[in-house]
Every structure is written in structure tokens, then in C-alpha cells.
């Protein structure tokens, strides 16, 4: 029996899309469509004329928090790690890596008006 060559570290000539690594029927696509239907205009106005570094998209943060809840992950630090290591969370975050404090603040402020 012949052995396959070890391909770790191999590069691709053409970059692939993140969605190429996610099955077509994965729940992350449903979560993406669900969050796209929500209205974020009021939240957008809150951050429109503020100084400093731009805030993360509330849509993106909500997508990863919903997916984490679906997977049974409630730790903000673990969610942050998933956005760095798990291809589904990389897709849902748009390759952004929000800090665990940002995710925690989103959860804490979710019920406040």
C-alpha cells in the first residue's frame, strides 16, 4: 500500500472562499438570513457620529452570538476563540475577530433600551 504525501502547509494557486468549507445545508446560512431580516437602523444611528475606532457591525456580532447559543457556547472568551479557529464562525464574523469584552457587552446590553 502506498502512502499519501503529507500536505500540511500547502498553498493554493487560487484562494478559496470560506463557504467552500461549509456544507450547503449548515444552520449558519439560516442564521445569516434571519439576521439580515432584522432592522438595525436605530442601532446604526447610535454609532454614526461617534469618534474613535469604528464599532463592529451589530449584525455580525448577533450572528456569532446566535450561532454560539445554537452550539451551546455561552462564554464570550470561547466565542472569540471560535472566530479565530472555526470556519463557520470565521464565515459568520466576516473574518473579523471581536474581543471577548465586545461580545460580553453585546449580551449585557441586549435587553436594555
Rosetta constraint file for C-alpha pairs under 8 A:
AtomPair CA 16 CA 20 HARMONIC 6.82 0.50
AtomPair CA 17 CA 21 HARMONIC 7.81 0.50
AtomPair CA 18 CA 22 HARMONIC 7.31 0.50
AtomPair CA 18 CA 87 HARMONIC 6.90 0.50
AtomPair CA 18 CA 90 HARMONIC 7.70 0.50
AtomPair CA 18 CA 91 HARMONIC 6.11 0.50
AtomPair CA 19 CA 23 HARMONIC 7.87 0.50
AtomPair CA 19 CA 91 HARMONIC 6.98 0.50
AtomPair CA 21 CA 87 HARMONIC 7.26 0.50
AtomPair CA 22 CA 26 HARMONIC 6.92 0.50
AtomPair CA 22 CA 87 HARMONIC 7.45 0.50
AtomPair CA 22 CA 88 HARMONIC 6.77 0.50
AtomPair CA 25 CA 29 HARMONIC 7.59 0.50
AtomPair CA 26 CA 30 HARMONIC 7.71 0.50
AtomPair CA 27 CA 31 HARMONIC 6.42 0.50
AtomPair CA 28 CA 32 HARMONIC 6.14 0.50
AtomPair CA 28 CA 67 HARMONIC 6.86 0.50
AtomPair CA 28 CA 88 HARMONIC 7.00 0.50
AtomPair CA 28 CA 92 HARMONIC 7.30 0.50
AtomPair CA 29 CA 33 HARMONIC 6.28 0.50
AtomPair CA 30 CA 34 HARMONIC 6.04 0.50
AtomPair CA 31 CA 35 HARMONIC 6.16 0.50
AtomPair CA 31 CA 63 HARMONIC 6.38 0.50
AtomPair CA 31 CA 66 HARMONIC 7.34 0.50
AtomPair CA 31 CA 67 HARMONIC 7.18 0.50
AtomPair CA 32 CA 36 HARMONIC 6.22 0.50
AtomPair CA 32 CA 63 HARMONIC 6.45 0.50
AtomPair CA 32 CA 92 HARMONIC 7.33 0.50
AtomPair CA 33 CA 37 HARMONIC 6.55 0.50
AtomPair CA 34 CA 38 HARMONIC 7.09 0.50
AtomPair CA 35 CA 59 HARMONIC 6.37 0.50
AtomPair CA 35 CA 62 HARMONIC 7.35 0.50
AtomPair CA 35 CA 63 HARMONIC 6.62 0.50
AtomPair CA 36 CA 59 HARMONIC 7.43 0.50
AtomPair CA 40 CA 44 HARMONIC 6.11 0.50
AtomPair CA 40 CA 58 HARMONIC 7.64 0.50
AtomPair CA 40 CA 59 HARMONIC 7.73 0.50
AtomPair CA 41 CA 45 HARMONIC 6.31 0.50
AtomPair CA 42 CA 46 HARMONIC 6.67 0.50
AtomPair CA 43 CA 47 HARMONIC 6.91 0.50
AtomPair CA 43 CA 58 HARMONIC 7.88 0.50
AtomPair CA 44 CA 48 HARMONIC 6.09 0.50
AtomPair CA 45 CA 49 HARMONIC 7.89 0.50
AtomPair CA 47 CA 55 HARMONIC 7.27 0.50
AtomPair CA 56 CA 60 HARMONIC 7.36 0.50
AtomPair CA 56 CA 61 HARMONIC 7.22 0.50
AtomPair CA 56 CA 98 HARMONIC 7.45 0.50
AtomPair CA 57 CA 61 HARMONIC 6.43 0.50
AtomPair CA 58 CA 62 HARMONIC 5.98 0.50
AtomPair CA 59 CA 63 HARMONIC 6.14 0.50
AtomPair CA 60 CA 64 HARMONIC 6.48 0.50
AtomPair CA 60 CA 92 HARMONIC 6.56 0.50
AtomPair CA 60 CA 93 HARMONIC 5.40 0.50
AtomPair CA 60 CA 94 HARMONIC 7.39 0.50
AtomPair CA 61 CA 65 HARMONIC 6.20 0.50
AtomPair CA 61 CA 93 HARMONIC 7.13 0.50
AtomPair CA 61 CA 103 HARMONIC 6.94 0.50
AtomPair CA 61 CA 106 HARMONIC 7.68 0.50
AtomPair CA 62 CA 66 HARMONIC 6.01 0.50
AtomPair CA 63 CA 67 HARMONIC 6.17 0.50
AtomPair CA 63 CA 92 HARMONIC 6.15 0.50
AtomPair CA 63 CA 93 HARMONIC 7.43 0.50
AtomPair CA 64 CA 68 HARMONIC 5.98 0.50
AtomPair CA 64 CA 79 HARMONIC 7.53 0.50
AtomPair CA 64 CA 89 HARMONIC 6.37 0.50
AtomPair CA 64 CA 92 HARMONIC 6.06 0.50
AtomPair CA 64 CA 93 HARMONIC 6.49 0.50
AtomPair CA 65 CA 69 HARMONIC 6.16 0.50
AtomPair CA 65 CA 79 HARMONIC 7.55 0.50
AtomPair CA 65 CA 103 HARMONIC 7.65 0.50
AtomPair CA 66 CA 70 HARMONIC 6.17 0.50
AtomPair CA 67 CA 71 HARMONIC 6.22 0.50
AtomPair CA 67 CA 89 HARMONIC 7.91 0.50
AtomPair CA 68 CA 72 HARMONIC 6.08 0.50
AtomPair CA 68 CA 73 HARMONIC 4.88 0.50
AtomPair CA 68 CA 74 HARMONIC 6.67 0.50
AtomPair CA 68 CA 79 HARMONIC 6.58 0.50
AtomPair CA 69 CA 73 HARMONIC 5.53 0.50
AtomPair CA 69 CA 74 HARMONIC 6.31 0.50
AtomPair CA 73 CA 78 HARMONIC 7.15 0.50
AtomPair CA 73 CA 79 HARMONIC 6.98 0.50
AtomPair CA 74 CA 78 HARMONIC 7.67 0.50
AtomPair CA 74 CA 79 HARMONIC 7.52 0.50
AtomPair CA 75 CA 79 HARMONIC 6.32 0.50
AtomPair CA 76 CA 80 HARMONIC 6.24 0.50
AtomPair CA 76 CA 100 HARMONIC 4.98 0.50
AtomPair CA 76 CA 101 HARMONIC 7.33 0.50
AtomPair CA 76 CA 103 HARMONIC 5.83 0.50
AtomPair CA 76 CA 104 HARMONIC 5.71 0.50
AtomPair CA 77 CA 81 HARMONIC 6.33 0.50
AtomPair CA 77 CA 99 HARMONIC 7.93 0.50
AtomPair CA 77 CA 100 HARMONIC 4.95 0.50
AtomPair CA 78 CA 82 HARMONIC 6.19 0.50
AtomPair CA 79 CA 83 HARMONIC 6.46 0.50
AtomPair CA 79 CA 100 HARMONIC 7.37 0.50
AtomPair CA 80 CA 84 HARMONIC 6.85 0.50
AtomPair CA 80 CA 97 HARMONIC 6.62 0.50
AtomPair CA 80 CA 98 HARMONIC 6.41 0.50
AtomPair CA 80 CA 99 HARMONIC 6.24 0.50
AtomPair CA 80 CA 100 HARMONIC 5.58 0.50
AtomPair CA 80 CA 103 HARMONIC 7.89 0.50
AtomPair CA 81 CA 85 HARMONIC 6.27 0.50
AtomPair CA 82 CA 86 HARMONIC 5.08 0.50
AtomPair CA 82 CA 89 HARMONIC 6.03 0.50
AtomPair CA 82 CA 90 HARMONIC 7.72 0.50
AtomPair CA 83 CA 87 HARMONIC 7.74 0.50
AtomPair CA 83 CA 89 HARMONIC 4.78 0.50
AtomPair CA 83 CA 90 HARMONIC 5.03 0.50
AtomPair CA 83 CA 93 HARMONIC 6.68 0.50
AtomPair CA 83 CA 95 HARMONIC 7.43 0.50
AtomPair CA 83 CA 96 HARMONIC 7.45 0.50
AtomPair CA 83 CA 97 HARMONIC 5.84 0.50
AtomPair CA 83 CA 98 HARMONIC 7.95 0.50
AtomPair CA 84 CA 89 HARMONIC 7.68 0.50
AtomPair CA 84 CA 90 HARMONIC 6.52 0.50
AtomPair CA 84 CA 97 HARMONIC 6.56 0.50
AtomPair CA 85 CA 89 HARMONIC 7.86 0.50
AtomPair CA 85 CA 90 HARMONIC 7.44 0.50
AtomPair CA 86 CA 90 HARMONIC 6.18 0.50
AtomPair CA 87 CA 91 HARMONIC 6.17 0.50
AtomPair CA 88 CA 92 HARMONIC 6.24 0.50
AtomPair CA 89 CA 93 HARMONIC 5.87 0.50
AtomPair CA 90 CA 94 HARMONIC 6.07 0.50
AtomPair CA 90 CA 95 HARMONIC 4.94 0.50
AtomPair CA 90 CA 96 HARMONIC 7.35 0.50
AtomPair CA 91 CA 95 HARMONIC 6.35 0.50
AtomPair CA 93 CA 97 HARMONIC 7.12 0.50
AtomPair CA 98 CA 102 HARMONIC 6.34 0.50
AtomPair CA 98 CA 103 HARMONIC 7.04 0.50
AtomPair CA 99 CA 103 HARMONIC 6.70 0.50
AtomPair CA 100 CA 104 HARMONIC 6.08 0.50
AtomPair CA 101 CA 105 HARMONIC 6.03 0.50
AtomPair CA 102 CA 106 HARMONIC 6.25 0.50
AtomPair CA 103 CA 107 HARMONIC 6.41 0.50
AtomPair CA 104 CA 108 HARMONIC 6.22 0.50
AtomPair CA 105 CA 109 HARMONIC 5.97 0.50
AtomPair CA 106 CA 110 HARMONIC 5.90 0.50
AtomPair CA 107 CA 111 HARMONIC 7.99 0.50
AtomPair CA 108 CA 112 HARMONIC 7.96 0.50
AtomPair CA 109 CA 113 HARMONIC 7.99 0.50
